[in-house]
């Protein structure tokens, strides 16, 4: 059974850097075709991709946030960590960790999601 | 990267069929078949219900079906049930960001 769980601060002050940790089980991030990423969803708005890391350590970032994001994987701990700098109130959102299964066809499926963690940015 | 365009709301009576559209561009929806649909209940994480335009993950009801024509994808819910009341989001790969882009979202109401 695949599970993912997000952890991190729920309240962040403007200009701070936030570190979010995704702890997962039921799969390995060393398996070909596997990736883990982060998606956020502001209240009442659509989800938005932030970043993802593949099993071979290729990383992708949202161009609009690229300079603020860093994603790293720790395969020994089954964790993926996302840091996001210069937080602002517009970054208030639920942050989800997701697992992707990618195939040689180029298709990737985001079938497994964590429960999400609501991060509020406020002074 | 602009979000894909969906109608804000769609409604139907129990037993009816409804269709939700998702309009992108020739660079994303029109070019790739990496089109997914998600169902989301309030306070819950989105759930994948369609991938690769018209494939269903294991356990998803065959009342959900997907299709695509040109730059517009569609999700059809047949035999509408009260439990189908939720928000629905489409998502497509876009080479602009090398990530997927989500639709604006559609709230389905069962009358």
Interface residues (C-beta under 8 A of the other chain):
Chain A: X45 X46 X47 X48 X49 X52 X60 X62 X63 X64 X96 X106 X107 X108 X109 X110 X111 X113 X114 X115 X116
Chain B: X1 X3 X33 X34 X36 X38 X45 X46 X47 X48 X51 X52 X57 X89 X91 X93 X96 X97 X98 X99 X100 X101 X102 X103 X104 X105
